[in-house]
């Protein structure tokens, strides 16, 4: 199979249309069954697969960068069968590998969290116009929106049929958003999540599953009314200027993928990879006008878009790669200048704000990627500010003890709060939960230049420090040992260790809901020869092992 590509554009969409009319955007799902992500199934009834969600993720980014005039996004369907969205395509799930299913769910979760991030930070409101059947992942998409309006036509319902019908979970945040975001009563949520046909009409409103209903004859008028109301609620944030997101060029040379600032070298035999991120070649513009003029080529945006592309490539196309060593190269002063420029203008310039938010989302994708990450701070490294976050997000940090005092890290305002983890804390706060003063000690070094290896170790920023005699052997042995361990156990271990501190909607989704779905996706009741997911659409009934575990 060809590698999964996440590069697309509205002119190449098969499944969505994006229409802008003043301050209202309309994202319409009309899934083309003839263009699935891969052969072997048909996308019926606005059911979706990875290709559908890649387009949705692209549209969301373009709304934030290319259409700053938009205040309300109406998400709706456009099929004659009166379907908003029937959820993830069941035949796609049944025929996919376990790892693909899990990564697919993770990507869709991140996309829906992106909807909520845009609502929280970008002056957007999302209105789910559920103009027909809204099932499973379709309802999960609606739940990510700020408001849900369901057509009241006597047949259209919202539903979570996954547990009764397929013996799996609504794994794209549905259960968590049901009780945490919409605060649906536990007993009602229990009924709703175990009734195949779902809930419709006035009961859906009464139970808090939707915000409003309207008959089909008045549905469009009701949506227009809600869109107008939502537009008045939008936070008064700086908007624009608009910047086009140009495609990212990547060069492929054997086992090496090279973007302008990011390089990925793969050693498939050893199941390892080297990820190298480069600083800008010169100091970036310090003024907002200069930053906007560079647009999508601005290092602070392009570098992190390339990093995002590399992470998605590792997830979907290099599933046997278990360990990634993270390297940085270039002039740290240029990274610090880029961070200072973003910090200075993100509060007053809409484009710069979106750059900062995109950096944060990319780093959270790094946090959530099921690979081991070892950052390597050596000669020529520039783990500074926003790039220091890569080291703080890594499972270990190996630092070279250099006699000349030229190796170390740099702190910038980027480390002080604008790049939060899924738990809502900074990576420094998460690192030093037991010793919060250490966070203050590190941030006190902003503007003081290089924090040499010995000082960085004293501050708690290094995991292993070794001199130039032992450094390469220390790192080599650690890499070989890690690559030899069970990836199943490591994934569970890393996910448990990375998110200390408070729980949030995101950590509950990824640490609890996704973890259970991951496990359920391996159980015979779901995917066995007579499991519910395997026999869906066939005449035979599923066969369950009735023991609870």
WOPEWO-V992281 format. One record per residue. N is the residue number from 0. RES is the residue in one letter. SS is DSSP state (helix for helix, strand for strand, loop for the rest). NEAR is the number of other C-alpha atoms within 12 Angstrom. D_CENTER is the distance of its C-alpha to the mean C-alpha in Angstrom with 2 decimals. Layout:
N/RES/SS/NEAR/D_CENTER  N/RES/SS/NEAR/D_CENTER
This chain:
0/X/loop/9/23.97  1/X/loop/10/22.65  2/X/loop/17/19.42  3/X/loop/25/16.32  4/X/loop/27/15.84  5/X/loop/32/12.95  6/X/loop/32/15.55  7/X/loop/27/17.02  8/X/loop/27/18.83  9/X/helix/26/20.22  10/X/helix/15/23.55  11/X/helix/18/22.24  12/X/loop/29/20.42  13/X/loop/29/22.06  14/X/loop/40/20.38  15/X/strand/35/19.60  16/X/strand/30/21.79  17/X/strand/35/20.97  18/X/strand/25/24.10  19/X/strand/23/24.78  20/X/strand/16/27.86  21/X/loop/17/28.37  22/X/loop/26/25.94  23/X/strand/32/24.60  24/X/strand/35/22.15  25/X/strand/33/22.26  26/X/strand/35/19.50  27/X/strand/35/21.54  28/X/strand/41/20.53  29/X/loop/35/23.42  30/X/loop/40/22.23  31/X/loop/25/24.60  32/X/loop/26/25.62  33/X/loop/18/27.05  34/X/loop/23/23.82  35/X/loop/29/21.71  36/X/loop/34/19.30  37/X/loop/23/22.28  38/X/loop/18/25.80  39/X/loop/18/27.06  40/X/loop/23/25.95  41/X/loop/24/26.21  42/X/loop/33/23.68  43/X/loop/29/26.00  44/X/loop/31/25.76  45/X/loop/42/22.47  46/X/strand/40/20.73  47/X/strand/44/17.59  48/X/loop/44/16.26  49/X/helix/38/13.65  50/X/helix/37/15.66  51/X/helix/41/15.45  52/X/helix/41/11.71  53/X/helix/34/11.56  54/X/helix/37/14.07  55/X/helix/40/12.45  56/X/helix/33/9.32  57/X/helix/35/12.14  58/X/helix/40/14.26  59/X/helix/43/12.04  60/X/helix/37/11.89  61/X/helix/34/15.61  62/X/helix/43/16.47  63/X/helix/44/15.40  64/X/helix/36/17.19  65/X/helix/29/19.87  66/X/loop/35/21.00  67/X/loop/36/21.41  68/X/loop/31/24.30  69/X/loop/37/22.22  70/X/loop/38/22.23  71/X/strand/45/21.58  72/X/strand/47/19.51  73/X/strand/44/21.23  74/X/strand/44/19.27  75/X/strand/43/21.95  76/X/strand/37/23.37  77/X/loop/27/26.35  78/X/loop/26/28.10  79/X/loop/15/31.79  80/X/loop/18/31.18  81/X/loop/27/30.04  82/X/strand/35/26.55  83/X/strand/45/23.47  84/X/strand/45/21.16  85/X/loop/42/22.20  86/X/strand/43/18.77  87/X/strand/44/17.52  88/X/loop/40/20.48  89/X/helix/38/22.44  90/X/helix/30/24.30  91/X/helix/31/21.20  92/X/helix/38/19.97  93/X/helix/32/23.52  94/X/helix/23/24.01  95/X/loop/27/20.80  96/X/loop/18/20.72  97/X/helix/25/19.32  98/X/helix/27/16.72  99/X/helix/26/15.60  100/X/helix/35/15.44  101/X/helix/33/13.27  102/X/helix/39/10.75  103/X/helix/37/11.01  104/X/helix/40/10.39  105/X/helix/35/7.32  106/X/helix/38/5.87  107/X/helix/40/7.64  108/X/helix/39/6.57  109/X/helix/41/2.98  110/X/helix/35/5.59  111/X/helix/39/8.04  112/X/helix/37/6.84  113/X/helix/37/6.83  114/X/helix/40/10.30  115/X/helix/33/11.33  116/X/helix/32/10.42  117/X/helix/38/12.56  118/X/helix/32/15.14  119/X/helix/22/15.40  120/X/helix/31/15.64  121/X/loop/42/16.45  122/X/loop/35/19.48  123/X/loop/40/18.19  124/X/strand/40/18.99  125/X/strand/46/17.89  126/X/strand/44/20.66  127/X/strand/46/20.37  128/X/strand/50/23.71  129/X/strand/52/24.11  130/X/loop/46/27.19  131/X/loop/41/27.66  132/X/strand/42/26.50  133/X/strand/46/23.08  134/X/strand/44/22.23  135/X/loop/45/19.54  136/X/helix/40/16.16  137/X/helix/49/17.97  138/X/helix/52/18.74  139/X/helix/45/15.26  140/X/helix/51/14.22  141/X/helix/47/17.29  142/X/helix/47/16.48  143/X/helix/42/13.40  144/X/loop/39/16.07  145/X/loop/38/18.60  146/X/strand/36/21.55  147/X/strand/41/22.54  148/X/strand/49/25.84  149/X/strand/50/27.21  150/X/strand/41/30.17  151/X/loop/32/33.22  152/X/loop/23/35.09  153/X/loop/19/36.25  154/X/loop/23/33.88  155/X/loop/34/30.27  156/X/loop/41/28.34  157/X/strand/53/24.94  158/X/strand/46/24.44  159/X/loop/44/22.55  160/X/loop/39/24.77  161/X/helix/40/22.69  162/X/helix/28/24.71  163/X/helix/27/28.19  164/X/helix/31/27.72  165/X/helix/39/25.52  166/X/loop/38/25.66  167/X/loop/38/21.87  168/X/loop/36/19.48  169/X/loop/43/17.49  170/X/loop/48/14.38  171/X/loop/49/11.64  172/X/loop/45/12.32  173/X/helix/48/15.76  174/X/helix/43/18.12  175/X/helix/34/16.40  176/X/helix/36/16.23  177/X/helix/37/19.75  178/X/helix/26/21.37  179/X/helix/22/19.31  180/X/helix/26/18.34  181/X/loop/28/21.26  182/X/loop/19/23.45  183/X/loop/27/25.18  184/X/loop/21/28.06  185/X/helix/18/27.63  186/X/helix/14/30.60  187/X/helix/22/29.53  188/X/helix/28/25.99  189/X/helix/21/27.76  190/X/helix/21/29.93  191/X/helix/37/27.27  192/X/loop/36/25.04  193/X/loop/26/28.09  194/X/loop/23/29.75  195/X/loop/22/29.00  196/X/loop/24/30.30  197/X/loop/32/28.33  198/X/strand/35/29.61  199/X/loop/36/30.85  200/X/helix/30/32.81  201/X/helix/25/34.14  202/X/helix/22/33.02  203/X/helix/29/29.34  204/X/helix/25/29.97  205/X/helix/17/32.09  206/X/loop/28/29.58  207/X/loop/32/26.80  208/X/loop/42/24.77  209/X/loop/40/25.11  210/X/loop/32/26.52  211/X/strand/30/29.18  212/X/strand/39/30.93  213/X/strand/32/33.21  214/X/loop/25/35.53  215/X/helix/23/34.72  216/X/helix/14/37.52  217/X/helix/18/36.03  218/X/helix/24/32.30  219/X/helix/22/31.74  220/X/helix/18/33.76  221/X/helix/28/31.84  222/X/helix/37/28.49  223/X/helix/24/30.09  224/X/helix/21/31.39  225/X/helix/31/28.06  226/X/helix/35/26.37  227/X/helix/24/29.24  228/X/helix/20/28.95  229/X/helix/30/25.24  230/X/helix/29/25.95  231/X/helix/18/28.38  232/X/helix/20/25.89  233/X/loop/28/23.43  234/X/loop/19/23.36  235/X/loop/18/25.61  236/X/loop/26/23.31  237/X/loop/26/24.25  238/X/loop/32/23.41  239/X/loop/31/23.26  240/X/loop/25/24.80  241/X/loop/26/22.96  242/X/loop/29/21.64  243/X/loop/26/21.04  244/X/loop/31/18.08  245/X/loop/23/20.23  246/X/loop/20/19.24  247/X/loop/28/18.57  248/X/loop/19/21.50  249/X/loop/23/21.21  250/X/strand/18/24.41  251/X/strand/15/24.77  252/X/strand/13/27.74  253/X/loop/12/28.09  254/X/loop/18/25.55  255/X/strand/22/24.34  256/X/strand/28/21.66  257/X/strand/28/22.28  258/X/loop/29/20.66  259/X/loop/28/22.48  260/X/loop/36/20.99  261/X/strand/37/19.05  262/X/strand/34/20.82  263/X/strand/40/19.97  264/X/strand/33/23.10  265/X/strand/32/23.06  266/X/strand/22/25.78  267/X/loop/22/25.32  268/X/loop/15/28.61  269/X/loop/21/27.61  270/X/loop/28/24.01  271/X/strand/34/22.83  272/X/strand/37/21.31  273/X/strand/35/21.78  274/X/strand/39/19.05  275/X/strand/39/20.92  276/X/strand/45/19.74  277/X/strand/37/22.62  278/X/loop/39/23.75  279/X/loop/33/25.03  280/X/loop/20/28.55  281/X/loop/19/30.03  282/X/loop/25/29.43  283/X/loop/32/27.15  284/X/loop/30/28.63  285/X/loop/26/29.22  286/X/loop/23/29.70  287/X/helix/30/27.30  288/X/helix/21/29.37  289/X/helix/21/29.08  290/X/helix/35/25.31  291/X/helix/34/25.12  292/X/helix/20/27.69  293/X/helix/24/25.54  294/X/helix/29/22.66  295/X/helix/30/19.96  296/X/helix/29/22.09  297/X/loop/41/21.74  298/X/helix/41/20.77  299/X/helix/48/18.37  300/X/helix/42/16.29  301/X/helix/35/17.27  302/X/helix/37/16.87  303/X/helix/40/13.26  304/X/helix/41/12.59  305/X/helix/41/14.54  306/X/helix/42/12.79  307/X/helix/37/9.43  308/X/helix/34/11.72  309/X/helix/43/13.36  310/X/helix/41/10.52  311/X/helix/33/9.74  312/X/helix/32/13.54  313/X/helix/37/14.02  314/X/helix/36/11.93  315/X/helix/33/13.61  316/X/helix/23/16.84  317/X/loop/31/17.91  318/X/loop/30/17.53  319/X/loop/28/20.77  320/X/loop/34/19.82  321/X/loop/38/19.55  322/X/strand/44/20.07  323/X/strand/44/18.91  324/X/strand/40/21.18  325/X/strand/46/19.76  326/X/strand/38/22.34  327/X/strand/41/22.83  328/X/strand/32/25.82  329/X/loop/27/27.59  330/X/loop/28/29.06  331/X/helix/37/27.32  332/X/helix/31/29.27  333/X/helix/31/27.37  334/X/helix/42/23.97  335/X/helix/41/25.54  336/X/helix/34/26.96  337/X/helix/42/23.63  338/X/helix/46/22.20  339/X/helix/32/25.38  340/X/helix/35/25.20  341/X/helix/43/21.70  342/X/helix/33/22.91  343/X/helix/22/26.13  344/X/helix/27/24.88  345/X/loop/32/21.49  346/X/loop/25/23.49  347/X/loop/22/25.77  348/X/loop/30/24.06  349/X/helix/34/21.30  350/X/helix/45/20.16  351/X/helix/47/20.05  352/X/helix/38/18.15  353/X/helix/46/15.36  354/X/helix/45/15.51  355/X/helix/42/15.14  356/X/helix/37/12.16  357/X/helix/40/10.41  358/X/helix/37/11.54  359/X/helix/40/10.15  360/X/helix/35/6.49  361/X/helix/39/7.30  362/X/helix/38/9.16  363/X/helix/40/6.81  364/X/helix/40/5.06  365/X/helix/38/8.86  366/X/helix/41/9.65  367/X/loop/42/7.94  368/X/loop/39/9.45  369/X/loop/39/12.68  370/X/loop/42/15.06  371/X/strand/46/17.65  372/X/strand/39/17.58  373/X/strand/36/20.98  374/X/strand/42/21.38  375/X/strand/48/24.84  376/X/strand/49/26.65  377/X/loop/34/29.78  378/X/loop/28/32.09  379/X/loop/25/30.41  380/X/loop/36/27.07  381/X/loop/42/25.54  382/X/loop/50/23.07  383/X/strand/46/23.47  384/X/loop/46/21.52  385/X/loop/50/17.98  386/X/loop/51/18.63  387/X/helix/46/20.10  388/X/helix/46/16.69  389/X/helix/46/16.02  390/X/helix/43/19.14  391/X/helix/44/18.37  392/X/helix/44/15.03  393/X/loop/40/17.09  394/X/loop/41/19.03  395/X/strand/33/22.27  396/X/strand/38/23.78  397/X/strand/43/26.97  398/X/strand/43/29.19  399/X/strand/38/32.38  400/X/strand/31/35.43  401/X/loop/24/37.12  402/X/loop/16/40.79  403/X/loop/14/40.48  404/X/loop/19/37.78  405/X/loop/24/35.51  406/X/loop/37/32.42  407/X/strand/40/30.01  408/X/strand/54/27.07  409/X/strand/43/26.82  410/X/loop/42/25.37  411/X/loop/39/24.43  412/X/helix/33/23.44  413/X/helix/40/19.77  414/X/helix/41/20.14  415/X/helix/29/21.59  416/X/loop/25/18.80  417/X/loop/33/16.74  418/X/loop/41/13.83  419/X/loop/35/13.26  420/X/loop/40/11.55  421/X/loop/38/9.96  422/X/loop/27/13.71  423/X/loop/24/14.66  424/X/loop/30/16.87  425/X/loop/36/17.09  426/X/helix/42/17.04  427/X/helix/41/20.79  428/X/helix/35/21.27  429/X/helix/29/19.42  430/X/helix/33/21.55  431/X/loop/23/24.73  432/X/loop/18/24.59  433/X/loop/14/28.18  434/X/loop/16/29.39  435/X/helix/20/27.82  436/X/helix/17/30.59  437/X/helix/23/29.14  438/X/helix/29/26.19  439/X/helix/19/28.90  440/X/helix/23/30.84  441/X/helix/37/28.05  442/X/helix/29/27.25  443/X/loop/20/31.02  444/X/loop/26/30.90  445/X/loop/25/29.04  446/X/loop/22/31.38  447/X/loop/17/33.53  448/X/loop/24/32.42  449/X/loop/30/31.89  450/X/strand/38/31.52  451/X/strand/34/33.43  452/X/helix/37/32.57  453/X/helix/28/35.17  454/X/helix/24/34.05  455/X/helix/33/30.36  456/X/helix/26/31.39  457/X/helix/17/33.45  458/X/helix/28/30.59  459/X/loop/30/28.43  460/X/loop/43/26.02  461/X/loop/34/27.21  462/X/loop/29/27.13  463/X/strand/29/29.89  464/X/strand/33/32.36  465/X/strand/27/34.86  466/X/strand/25/37.48  467/X/loop/20/37.79  468/X/loop/14/40.04  469/X/loop/18/37.65  470/X/helix/23/34.18  471/X/helix/22/33.64  472/X/helix/16/35.09  473/X/helix/23/33.11  474/X/helix/30/29.82  475/X/helix/20/31.03  476/X/helix/14/32.10  477/X/helix/29/28.87  478/X/helix/30/26.87  479/X/helix/20/29.36  480/X/helix/19/29.34  481/X/helix/29/25.58  482/X/helix/31/25.38  483/X/loop/22/28.20  484/X/loop/18/26.54  485/X/loop/17/25.11  486/X/helix/23/21.41  487/X/helix/22/21.23  488/X/helix/18/22.67  489/X/helix/25/20.65  490/X/helix/28/17.28  491/X/helix/26/18.66  492/X/helix/20/20.24  493/X/helix/27/17.34  494/X/helix/32/15.05  495/X/helix/22/18.11  496/X/helix/21/18.96  497/X/helix/36/15.83  498/X/loop/35/15.48  499/X/loop/26/19.01  500/X/loop/23/20.04  501/X/loop/19/19.20  502/X/loop/20/17.18  503/X/loop/24/14.82  504/X/helix/32/13.25  505/X/helix/39/9.92  506/X/helix/32/12.11  507/X/helix/30/14.22  508/X/helix/39/11.68  509/X/helix/42/10.44  510/X/helix/33/13.86  511/X/helix/26/16.15  512/X/helix/29/15.22  513/X/helix/37/13.14  514/X/helix/31/15.84  515/X/helix/24/18.55  516/X/helix/34/17.19  517/X/helix/34/16.99  518/X/helix/26/20.63  519/X/helix/30/21.78  520/X/loop/36/20.68  521/X/loop/26/23.38  522/X/loop/27/26.09  523/X/helix/25/29.12  524/X/helix/30/29.15  525/X/helix/35/26.05  526/X/helix/33/26.30  527/X/loop/23/29.88  528/X/loop/20/32.61  529/X/loop/24/33.38  530/X/loop/29/30.01  531/X/helix/36/28.87  532/X/helix/40/26.01  533/X/helix/33/28.48  534/X/helix/27/31.35  535/X/loop/29/29.56  536/X/loop/16/31.72  537/X/loop/13/34.62  538/X/loop/10/37.87  539/X/loop/14/37.63  540/X/loop/18/36.09  541/X/loop/26/33.64  542/X/loop/22/35.25  543/X/loop/21/33.78  544/X/loop/16/34.57  545/X/loop/9/35.43  546/X/loop/7/35.09  547/X/loop/7/32.39  548/X/loop/7/30.77
